[in-house]
Amino acid sequence: MTEQTLSLINRAMDEQLKRKAYPEGFPPLPDIPTARYFDAKFAEAEQERLWRRTWLLAGVESELSKSGAYVLFEQLGLSIIILRGQDGAIRAFHNVCRHRASTLLSQPKGDVARSIVCPYHAWSYSLDGRLLSVPEAHDFACLDKSRRGLAPVRCETWRGLVFINLDDAAGGLADFMAPVGQQTAGFPLETVTVHDHFFVEMECNWKLAYHNFLEAYHVLMVHPQSLGQVLNPRSLVISLLQNGHARNAVNKPKADSIYSAEVICPEPVDELFSRFTVSMINFPNTFFALDASGFAFQTFWPAGVNRSILEVRLVGWEGASADAAYWSQMRTTIESILAEDLRLFAGIQRGVASGATPRMLAGYQERAIYWFEEELDRTIGADAIPDGMEVAQVLSGQVGRYATS
């Protein structure tokens, strides 16, 4: 697969660098209604049909290294406990006591002993969610402890990553992530460790921020002294994948990594990931550029119609050189690059909300953006999209181009 993929990407890059016209046979991309980025009804449709029905990245297994370790997922107006039980299984529960709805755990991460105890009335729960004890239990005439366990949230793991889904009827995580798995084979995702975890507030709709990471068209203008020095954006090869995912590959003419010349991954890494910067677009809201010196999972969450939050998990491996200073410097680099993008986002939000451009145009180099918007509509469903805000479905025939399986 490696030689075939390398040959395919190299040939596609050569074609891209030589191209002087719109690719023959590729469908024109229709305009995208800008109301999708400020309309409250569209946001409501997302809340009900996207966020409550889709697999969402919620953690990394290394954050739950021992029994009783937990992290809180606190996005979308929810608080969900994700923890490792005494049997080693990772489970998720709403962070809500079944007595009078008190929050159970308040710290974003930590360890609990053998039970979770409510800080309000001391109801206690096992690590697998069962209600264990109730003070003065005789005062509750209809108490059935077997029916008052923590409310579960569907939780599954994939290659060391932890996902949740609020829809019990949704398809399995393995099938959903299969296209991403095919394109990341040969990179040891399972062994990454979280070295930093932080959040960035953004003054724009979450989709507008996410768009920025799905294309390289802006790199030379916005990042001339950072990314523009180590990547050749004109070489970008995009492969659209099933389930709304995509894979980007771009040539690295001057360096092995955008962060460091040092490879700290202790395991063999496929040549594909050293020859190119390979980025995965994981529907609906996660982006990561695989790098043997460490990289970031970047996940985009709504915080209102016109505001959003970028969640960043800086991950890598342990090693003699991978000390606190190393990861601190990597965070500084990431924050510096992000700052170059963030200075534009509020203006983009004002622009779409102004009415001056009721529809926006995406070019060939931005086709991953259009593919994402198509999948968003497919997930929400045509019946729930406000009138005039849908996008045309034109790219299904392009799935798998420049990718091998």
C-alpha positions as CSV (number, residue, x, y, z in Angstrom):
1,M,0.0,0.0,0.0
2,T,2.8,2.4,0.8
3,E,4.5,2.4,-2.5
4,Q,1.2,2.7,-4.3
5,T,0.1,5.6,-2.1
6,L,3.4,7.4,-2.4
7,S,3.3,7.0,-6.2
8,L,-0.4,8.2,-6.4
9,I,0.2,11.3,-4.2
10,N,3.4,12.2,-6.0
11,R,1.7,12.0,-9.4
12,A,-1.2,14.0,-8.1
13,M,1.1,16.7,-6.7
14,D,2.9,17.0,-10.0
15,E,-0.4,17.4,-11.8
16,Q,-1.5,20.0,-9.2
17,L,1.8,22.0,-9.5
18,K,1.5,22.1,-13.3
19,R,-2.2,22.8,-13.4
20,K,-3.2,26.1,-15.0
21,A,-6.9,25.5,-15.4
22,Y,-9.9,24.1,-13.5
23,P,-9.5,20.3,-13.5
24,E,-11.3,18.7,-16.5
25,G,-14.3,16.6,-15.4
26,F,-14.4,17.9,-11.8
27,P,-17.8,19.4,-11.0
28,P,-18.1,23.1,-10.4
29,L,-18.8,23.8,-6.7
30,P,-22.1,25.7,-6.2
31,D,-22.3,28.6,-3.9
32,I,-22.7,28.0,-0.1
33,P,-25.4,30.1,1.7
34,T,-23.8,32.2,4.3
35,A,-26.9,32.1,6.6
36,R,-25.6,28.6,7.6
37,Y,-23.0,30.5,9.8
38,F,-25.3,32.9,11.7
39,D,-28.9,31.7,11.5
40,A,-30.3,30.4,14.8
41,K,-32.5,27.9,13.1
42,F,-29.6,26.3,11.4
43,A,-27.7,26.1,14.7
44,E,-30.8,24.4,16.3
45,A,-30.8,21.8,13.5
46,E,-27.2,21.1,14.1
47,Q,-27.8,20.7,17.9
48,E,-30.5,18.2,17.4
49,R,-29.4,16.3,14.2
50,L,-25.6,16.6,14.2
51,W,-24.3,16.9,17.8
52,R,-26.7,14.4,19.3
53,R,-26.4,11.8,16.5
54,T,-22.7,11.8,15.6
55,W,-19.5,10.2,17.0
56,L,-17.5,13.0,18.8
57,L,-13.9,12.9,19.9
58,A,-14.0,13.2,23.7
59,G,-10.5,12.0,24.9
60,V,-7.4,10.0,24.5
61,E,-7.0,6.6,26.2
62,S,-3.7,7.7,27.8
63,E,-5.7,10.2,29.8
64,L,-7.4,7.3,31.5
65,S,-4.3,5.2,32.3
66,K,-5.6,3.5,35.5
67,S,-8.8,2.5,37.2
68,G,-10.7,5.5,38.5
69,A,-9.1,8.0,36.2
70,Y,-11.6,10.3,34.5
71,V,-12.0,13.3,32.2
72,L,-15.0,15.5,31.8
73,F,-16.5,16.3,28.4
74,E,-18.0,19.7,28.8
75,Q,-19.2,21.0,25.5
76,L,-22.6,21.5,23.8
77,G,-24.2,22.4,27.1
78,L,-23.4,18.9,28.5
79,S,-21.2,17.6,31.3
80,I,-20.2,13.9,30.7
81,I,-17.9,11.8,32.9
82,I,-15.6,9.5,30.9
83,L,-13.7,7.1,33.2
84,R,-12.0,3.8,33.3
85,G,-13.6,1.2,35.5
86,Q,-12.1,-1.4,37.8
87,D,-12.5,-3.9,35.0
88,G,-10.4,-1.7,32.7
89,A,-13.4,-0.7,30.5
90,I,-13.9,2.9,29.5
91,R,-17.4,4.2,30.1
92,A,-19.3,7.5,29.9
93,F,-22.1,8.8,32.1
94,H,-23.9,12.1,32.4
95,N,-22.3,14.1,35.3
96,V,-25.7,14.3,37.0
97,C,-26.8,12.7,40.3
98,R,-30.0,10.7,40.0
99,H,-31.3,12.2,43.2
100,R,-31.8,15.9,42.6
101,A,-29.5,16.5,39.6
102,S,-26.4,17.8,41.4
103,T,-23.1,17.9,39.5
104,L,-21.0,15.0,40.7
105,L,-17.5,15.8,39.6
106,S,-16.3,19.4,39.1
107,Q,-12.7,19.1,38.2
108,P,-11.9,18.7,34.5
109,K,-9.9,15.5,35.2
110,G,-8.7,13.4,38.1
111,D,-9.1,10.1,39.9
112,V,-11.8,8.7,42.0
113,A,-11.4,5.8,44.4
114,R,-13.9,3.0,44.2
115,S,-17.0,5.2,43.9
116,I,-18.3,8.6,42.9
117,V,-19.9,10.4,45.8
118,C,-22.4,13.2,45.2
119,P,-21.2,16.4,47.0
120,Y,-24.8,17.4,47.8
121,H,-26.4,14.4,49.6
122,A,-23.7,11.7,49.5
123,W,-25.4,9.3,47.1
124,S,-22.6,7.1,45.8
125,Y,-22.1,5.3,42.5
126,S,-19.8,2.5,41.4
127,L,-17.3,3.1,38.6
128,D,-19.6,1.2,36.3
129,G,-22.5,3.6,37.1
130,R,-24.5,1.5,39.6
131,L,-26.1,3.3,42.6
132,L,-24.4,1.9,45.6
133,S,-25.7,3.7,48.6
134,V,-28.3,6.3,49.7
135,P,-28.1,7.9,53.1
136,E,-31.4,7.5,55.0
137,A,-32.6,5.2,52.2
138,H,-35.7,4.4,54.3
139,D,-37.1,7.9,53.7
140,F,-37.6,7.1,49.9
141,A,-40.7,5.1,49.6
142,C,-40.3,4.1,45.9
143,L,-36.5,3.9,45.8
144,D,-35.2,1.1,43.5
145,K,-31.4,1.4,43.4
146,S,-31.2,-0.8,40.3
147,R,-33.1,1.8,38.3
148,R,-31.3,4.9,39.6
149,G,-27.8,4.3,38.3
150,L,-25.9,7.0,36.4
151,A,-27.4,7.8,33.0
152,P,-25.1,6.2,30.5
153,V,-23.7,7.8,27.3
154,R,-22.6,5.6,24.5
155,C,-18.8,5.4,24.5
156,E,-16.4,3.5,22.2
157,T,-12.7,3.6,21.5
158,W,-10.8,3.6,18.2
159,R,-7.0,3.4,17.9
160,G,-6.4,4.9,21.3
161,L,-9.0,7.6,20.9
162,V,-12.3,7.9,23.0
163,F,-15.5,8.9,21.3
164,I,-19.0,9.4,22.6
165,N,-22.4,9.4,20.8
166,L,-25.7,10.6,22.3
167,D,-27.6,8.4,19.9
168,D,-28.0,4.8,21.0
169,A,-29.3,3.9,17.5
170,A,-26.2,5.3,15.6
171,G,-24.0,3.0,13.7
172,G,-20.8,1.7,15.2
173,L,-17.7,3.8,15.7
174,A,-15.5,1.3,13.8
175,D,-17.5,1.6,10.7
176,F,-17.7,5.4,11.0
177,M,-13.9,5.7,11.4
178,A,-13.0,3.0,8.8
179,P,-12.1,5.5,6.1
180,V,-9.8,7.4,8.5
181,G,-8.2,4.1,9.6
182,Q,-7.3,3.2,6.0
183,Q,-5.4,6.5,5.6
184,T,-3.6,6.4,8.9
185,A,-2.3,2.9,8.8
186,G,1.4,2.9,9.5
187,F,1.2,5.7,12.0
188,P,1.1,4.6,15.7
189,L,-1.9,6.6,16.9
190,E,-2.6,4.0,19.6
191,T,0.4,5.0,21.7
192,V,0.2,8.8,21.8
193,T,0.1,10.5,25.1
194,V,-1.5,13.8,25.9
195,H,1.2,16.3,27.0
196,D,-1.0,19.5,27.0
197,H,-4.7,20.3,26.8
198,F,-6.0,23.8,26.3
199,F,-8.9,25.8,24.8
200,V,-9.1,28.8,22.6
201,E,-12.2,31.0,22.4
202,M,-13.1,32.3,18.9
203,E,-15.5,35.0,17.8
204,C,-17.0,33.1,14.9
205,N,-19.3,30.2,14.0
206,W,-17.5,26.9,14.6
207,K,-17.8,25.9,10.9
208,L,-16.0,29.1,9.7
209,A,-13.1,28.3,12.0
210,Y,-13.1,24.7,10.9
211,H,-13.0,25.7,7.3
212,N,-9.7,27.3,7.8
213,F,-8.0,24.0,8.5
214,L,-9.5,22.2,5.5
215,E,-7.6,24.1,2.9
216,A,-4.1,25.5,2.3
217,Y,-5.1,28.2,-0.1
218,H,-4.6,30.9,2.7
219,V,-1.1,29.7,3.9
220,L,1.2,31.9,1.9
221,M,-0.8,35.0,2.7
222,V,-1.6,34.3,6.3
223,H,1.4,32.3,7.4
224,P,4.3,33.5,5.3
225,Q,6.9,33.2,8.0
226,S,5.6,30.1,9.7
227,L,3.8,27.4,7.8
228,G,4.7,29.1,4.5
229,Q,8.4,28.3,5.2
230,V,7.9,24.6,5.6
231,L,5.0,23.7,3.4
232,N,4.2,24.1,-0.2
233,P,0.5,24.8,-0.3
234,R,0.2,24.6,-4.0
235,S,1.1,20.9,-3.8
236,L,-1.9,20.1,-1.7
237,V,-3.6,16.8,-2.7
238,I,-7.1,16.2,-1.2
239,S,-8.8,12.9,-1.0
240,L,-12.5,13.0,-0.1
241,L,-13.5,10.0,2.0
242,Q,-16.7,8.3,3.0
243,N,-18.7,9.5,6.1
244,G,-17.6,13.1,5.4
245,H,-13.9,12.6,6.3
246,A,-11.0,13.7,4.1
247,R,-7.3,13.3,3.9
248,N,-4.9,16.1,2.9
249,A,-1.3,15.6,1.9
250,V,1.2,18.5,1.2
251,N,4.8,18.4,0.2
252,K,7.4,19.5,2.8
253,P,10.3,20.9,0.8
254,K,12.4,22.2,3.6
255,A,11.8,20.3,6.8
256,D,10.6,17.0,8.2
257,S,8.3,18.7,10.7
258,I,6.7,22.0,11.2
259,Y,7.6,21.8,14.9
260,S,11.0,20.1,15.3
261,A,13.7,18.3,13.3
262,E,13.7,15.7,16.1
263,V,11.7,12.5,15.7
264,I,10.6,11.4,19.1
265,C,8.2,8.6,18.0
266,P,9.7,5.4,19.3
267,E,7.9,3.2,16.8
268,P,8.4,2.8,13.0
269,V,6.4,5.4,11.0
270,D,5.4,4.7,7.5
271,E,7.4,6.7,4.9
272,L,4.2,8.4,3.8
273,F,4.1,10.5,7.0
274,S,7.7,11.6,6.7
275,R,7.6,12.4,3.0
276,F,4.4,14.5,3.3
277,T,2.5,16.4,5.9
278,V,-0.6,14.2,6.1
279,S,-3.7,15.7,7.7
280,M,-6.9,14.0,8.6
281,I,-10.3,15.8,8.5
282,N,-12.4,13.8,10.8
283,F,-16.1,14.6,10.5
284,P,-17.7,16.5,12.1
285,N,-15.2,18.7,13.8
286,T,-11.7,17.4,14.3
287,F,-8.5,18.0,12.4
288,F,-5.0,16.6,13.0
289,A,-1.7,16.7,11.0
290,L,0.2,13.5,11.8
291,D,3.8,14.2,12.8
292,A,6.5,11.9,14.3
293,S,7.7,14.9,16.5
294,G,4.3,15.3,18.0
295,F,1.1,16.9,16.8
296,A,-2.3,18.3,17.9
297,F,-5.8,17.1,17.8
298,Q,-7.8,20.2,17.1
299,T,-11.6,19.9,17.8
300,F,-14.1,22.7,17.0
301,W,-17.2,23.2,19.2
302,P,-20.0,25.7,19.0
303,A,-20.4,28.1,22.0
304,G,-23.4,30.0,20.4
305,V,-24.2,30.9,16.9
306,N,-21.5,33.4,16.5
307,R,-18.9,32.0,19.0
308,S,-16.9,28.8,19.2
309,I,-14.2,27.0,21.1
310,L,-11.2,25.3,19.7
311,E,-10.1,22.4,21.9
312,V,-6.4,21.4,21.5
313,R,-4.8,18.2,22.7
314,L,-1.1,18.2,22.2
315,V,0.0,14.6,21.8
316,G,3.2,12.7,21.3
317,W,5.3,10.1,23.0
318,E,7.6,9.8,26.0
319,G,11.3,10.1,25.5
320,A,14.5,11.6,26.9
321,S,14.1,14.8,24.9
322,A,10.3,14.9,25.3
323,D,10.4,16.9,28.5
324,A,8.2,19.8,29.7
325,A,10.3,22.4,27.8
326,Y,9.9,20.5,24.5
327,W,6.1,20.5,24.8
328,S,6.0,24.0,26.1
329,Q,7.8,25.2,23.0
330,M,5.5,23.1,20.7
331,R,2.5,24.8,22.4
332,T,4.1,28.2,21.8
333,T,4.6,27.3,18.1
334,I,1.0,26.2,17.7
335,E,-0.4,29.2,19.5
336,S,1.6,31.5,17.3
337,I,0.3,29.9,14.1
338,L,-3.2,29.9,15.5
339,A,-2.9,33.6,16.3
340,E,-2.2,34.3,12.7
341,D,-5.6,32.7,11.8
342,L,-7.6,34.0,14.7
343,R,-7.1,37.6,13.9
344,L,-9.2,37.1,10.8
345,F,-12.1,35.1,12.2
346,A,-14.2,37.8,13.8
347,G,-14.1,39.8,10.6
348,I,-15.3,36.8,8.6
349,Q,-18.2,36.4,11.0
350,R,-19.1,40.0,10.6
351,G,-18.9,39.6,6.9
352,V,-21.3,36.7,6.6
353,A,-23.7,38.3,9.0
354,S,-23.7,41.6,7.2
355,G,-25.8,40.4,4.3
356,A,-23.2,41.8,1.9
357,T,-22.4,38.3,0.5
358,P,-25.5,36.0,0.9
359,R,-23.6,33.1,-0.7
360,M,-19.9,32.2,-0.6
361,L,-17.8,30.5,-3.3
362,A,-15.4,27.6,-2.7
363,G,-12.7,26.8,-5.3
364,Y,-11.1,23.5,-6.3
365,Q,-8.5,23.8,-3.5
366,E,-11.3,24.3,-1.0
367,R,-13.3,21.2,-2.1
368,A,-12.8,19.6,1.4
369,I,-14.8,22.5,2.8
370,Y,-17.7,21.8,0.3
371,W,-17.5,18.0,1.1
372,F,-17.8,18.8,4.8
373,E,-20.9,21.0,4.1
374,E,-22.4,18.3,2.0
375,E,-22.0,15.7,4.8
376,L,-23.4,18.2,7.3
377,D,-26.6,18.4,5.2
378,R,-26.7,14.6,4.8
379,T,-26.4,14.2,8.6
380,I,-28.9,16.8,9.5
381,G,-31.4,15.6,6.8
382,A,-33.0,17.7,4.1
383,D,-36.2,17.9,6.1
384,A,-34.5,19.8,8.9
385,I,-32.5,22.3,7.0
386,P,-34.1,25.7,6.9
387,D,-35.3,26.8,3.5
388,G,-32.6,28.2,1.2
389,M,-29.7,27.1,3.4
390,E,-29.0,23.7,1.9
391,V,-26.0,23.0,-0.3
392,A,-26.2,21.0,-3.5
393,Q,-24.9,17.4,-3.4
394,V,-22.3,17.2,-6.2
395,L,-19.1,15.5,-4.9
396,S,-20.1,11.9,-4.2
397,G,-18.5,10.8,-7.4
398,Q,-15.1,12.1,-6.2
399,V,-14.8,10.0,-3.1
400,G,-11.6,8.0,-2.9
401,R,-9.7,9.9,-5.5
402,Y,-6.0,10.0,-4.7
403,A,-6.4,7.5,-1.9
404,T,-5.7,3.8,-1.7
405,S,-7.4,1.3,0.5
